[in-house]
Amino acid sequence: MSRQTILISGATSGIGLGLAQRLHAQGHRLILTGRRQALLDQAIADHPGMTGIQTDITDPAAITDLAARLAKDHPDLSTVVHNAGIMQAEHLVTRQTPLTVAESTITTNLLGPIRLTHALMPQLLAQPGARIITVTSGLAFVPLALTPTYSATKAAIHSWTQSLRFQLAETNIRVHEIAPPGVQTDLMPGHRTSPHAMPFDAFIDEVMAILGQDPVPDEILVERVKGFRTAESEGRHAQVFDTLNRNYRPLA
Ligand SMILES: NC(=O)c1ccc[n+]([C@@H]2O[C@H](COP(=O)([O-])OP(=O)(O)OC[C@H]3O[C@@H](n4cnc5c(N)ncnc54)[C@H](OP(=O)(O)O)[C@@H]3O)[C@@H](O)[C@H]2O)c1
């Protein structure tokens, strides 16, 4: 990608921070958002030139304020990465999980990108070579039954991304989707050390290599997630679903 001013939502940790660090090192201007101010401060101290703006993506007023501040202070903003997300287990049969988990997952993972895109659309339409990049998941294509609403929000964002790409096809804005496999981050307890998740640096390396392609593909898929992406079209959905979910006991 040519030099861009890039906003990454949820860049205080994990994939968002990892991408921010690598894109910053390539000379892009990075604007990081997230709720944890101390982590934003740390990232900025470690990477002079980065900007941090504390934003709760579930708060519509905060998104409106963010867009106004970006239009004023960063009118050259040209790329937004919708990375902020939460993933929590939900036990639907036993109802051990409060309904607020499902509601906040939808507000964060689904309404967050929709609201932020709505707020930033006028600014992005004015920038040559603009990009909108959503972050879905391999679970968009084969759900993890333990995290039903999370998986559903990622499937929804995959669908929404396709429609957004179609609606923007004749504009200056290109639309991409990063669909990670399981990656070793703190997204869920124990995830960082899970042997089933992809080592973090290897994932970021592979994504950066794909972002370096010309043209950047619509779907940014590391090798490890391709089995999920093609499961349905290759007639393997039931098999992959079974393998993914066979250790989950909903009534336990
Ligand atoms: N790791 C994986 O296995 C995996 C696989 C597929 C997809 N993904 C996706 O990758 C993205 C990043 O996840 P990660 O693995 O890097 O986990 P992570 O380290 O927990 O990062 C999540 C980020 O989202 C931010 N966030 C959460 N709720 C927010 C809110 N209400 N407002 C603003 N920011 C919020 C967090 O910042 P604050 O807490 O500071 O607000 C944090 O920076 C997510 O969309 C996730 O669904 C991850």
The ligand as an SDF file (V2000), in Angstrom:
LIG
                    3D

 48 52  0  0  0  0  0  0  0  0999 V2000
   -7.1580  -13.9170   18.0280 N   0  0  0  0  0  0  0  0  0  0  0  0
   -7.9380  -14.6740   17.2750 C   0  0  0  0  0  0  0  0  0  0  0  0
   -7.9070  -15.9140   17.3450 O   0  0  0  0  0  0  0  0  0  0  0  0
   -8.8810  -14.0460   16.2740 C   0  0  0  0  0  0  0  0  0  0  0  0
   -9.4180  -14.8700   15.2850 C   0  0  0  0  0  0  0  0  0  0  0  0
  -10.3020  -14.3190   14.3810 C   0  0  0  0  0  0  0  0  0  0  0  0
  -10.6330  -12.9750   14.4540 C   0  0  0  0  0  0  0  0  0  0  0  0
  -10.0820  -12.2020   15.4360 N   0  0  0  0  0  0  0  0  0  0  0  0
  -10.5010  -10.8070   15.5150 C   0  0  0  0  0  0  0  0  0  0  0  0
   -9.3780   -9.9690   15.6060 O   0  0  0  0  0  0  0  0  0  0  0  0
   -9.7560   -8.7560   16.2640 C   0  0  0  0  0  0  0  0  0  0  0  0
   -8.7370   -8.4410   17.3310 C   0  0  0  0  0  0  0  0  0  0  0  0
   -8.7580   -9.4250   18.3370 O   0  0  0  0  0  0  0  0  0  0  0  0
   -7.4480   -9.9090   19.0950 P   0  0  0  0  0  0  0  0  0  0  0  0
   -7.3430  -11.3600   18.9040 O   0  0  0  0  0  0  0  0  0  0  0  0
   -6.3050   -9.0590   18.7320 O   0  0  0  0  0  0  0  0  0  0  0  0
   -7.8830   -9.7140   20.6400 O   0  0  0  0  0  0  0  0  0  0  0  0
   -7.5460   -8.5700   21.7080 P   0  0  0  0  0  0  0  0  0  0  0  0
   -6.0970   -8.5120   21.9880 O   0  0  0  0  0  0  0  0  0  0  0  0
   -8.4930   -8.8220   22.8290 O   0  0  0  0  0  0  0  0  0  0  0  0
   -7.9460   -7.2250   20.9490 O   0  0  0  0  0  0  0  0  0  0  0  0
   -9.2490   -6.7340   20.9150 C   0  0  0  0  0  0  0  0  0  0  0  0
   -9.1660   -5.2400   20.7180 C   0  0  0  0  0  0  0  0  0  0  0  0
  -10.5130   -4.7560   20.5940 O   0  0  0  0  0  0  0  0  0  0  0  0
  -10.6460   -3.6510   21.4360 C   0  0  0  0  0  0  0  0  0  0  0  0
  -12.0230   -3.5020   21.9060 N   0  0  0  0  0  0  0  0  0  0  0  0
  -12.8330   -4.4240   22.4700 C   0  0  0  0  0  0  0  0  0  0  0  0
  -13.9830   -3.8770   22.8360 N   0  0  0  0  0  0  0  0  0  0  0  0
  -13.9050   -2.5620   22.4950 C   0  0  0  0  0  0  0  0  0  0  0  0
  -14.7720   -1.4500   22.6300 C   0  0  0  0  0  0  0  0  0  0  0  0
  -15.9830   -1.5560   23.2090 N   0  0  0  0  0  0  0  0  0  0  0  0
  -14.3640   -0.2560   22.1670 N   0  0  0  0  0  0  0  0  0  0  0  0
  -13.1530   -0.1210   21.5900 C   0  0  0  0  0  0  0  0  0  0  0  0
  -12.2750   -1.1220   21.4320 N   0  0  0  0  0  0  0  0  0  0  0  0
  -12.6570   -2.3320   21.8950 C   0  0  0  0  0  0  0  0  0  0  0  0
   -9.6910   -3.8840   22.6050 C   0  0  0  0  0  0  0  0  0  0  0  0
   -9.3120   -2.6370   23.1610 O   0  0  0  0  0  0  0  0  0  0  0  0
   -9.7650   -2.0900   24.5920 P   0  0  0  0  0  0  0  0  0  0  0  0
   -9.9830   -3.2710   25.4870 O   0  0  0  0  0  0  0  0  0  0  0  0
   -8.6210   -1.2170   25.0210 O   0  0  0  0  0  0  0  0  0  0  0  0
  -11.0110   -1.3160   24.3340 O   0  0  0  0  0  0  0  0  0  0  0  0
   -8.5150   -4.5300   21.9010 C   0  0  0  0  0  0  0  0  0  0  0  0
   -7.6300   -3.5610   21.4370 O   0  0  0  0  0  0  0  0  0  0  0  0
  -11.1660   -8.9940   16.8170 C   0  0  0  0  0  0  0  0  0  0  0  0
  -12.1220   -8.4030   15.9500 O   0  0  0  0  0  0  0  0  0  0  0  0
  -11.2940  -10.5000   16.7650 C   0  0  0  0  0  0  0  0  0  0  0  0
  -12.6390  -10.9190   16.6530 O   0  0  0  0  0  0  0  0  0  0  0  0
   -9.2000  -12.7050   16.3390 C   0  0  0  0  0  0  0  0  0  0  0  0
  1  2  1  0
  2  3  2  0
  2  4  1  0
  4  5  1  0
  4 48  2  0
  5  6  2  0
  6  7  1  0
  7  8  2  0
  8  9  1  0
  8 48  1  0
  9 10  1  0
  9 46  1  0
 10 11  1  0
 11 12  1  0
 11 44  1  0
 12 13  1  0
 13 14  1  0
 14 15  2  0
 14 16  1  0
 14 17  1  0
 17 18  1  0
 18 19  2  0
 18 20  1  0
 18 21  1  0
 21 22  1  0
 22 23  1  0
 23 24  1  0
 23 42  1  0
 24 25  1  0
 25 26  1  0
 25 36  1  0
 26 27  1  0
 26 35  1  0
 27 28  2  0
 28 29  1  0
 29 30  1  0
 29 35  2  0
 30 31  1  0
 30 32  2  0
 32 33  1  0
 33 34  2  0
 34 35  1  0
 36 37  1  0
 36 42  1  0
 37 38  1  0
 38 39  2  0
 38 40  1  0
 38 41  1  0
 42 43  1  0
 44 45  1  0
 44 46  1  0
 46 47  1  0
M  CHG  2   8   1  16  -1
M  END
$$$$
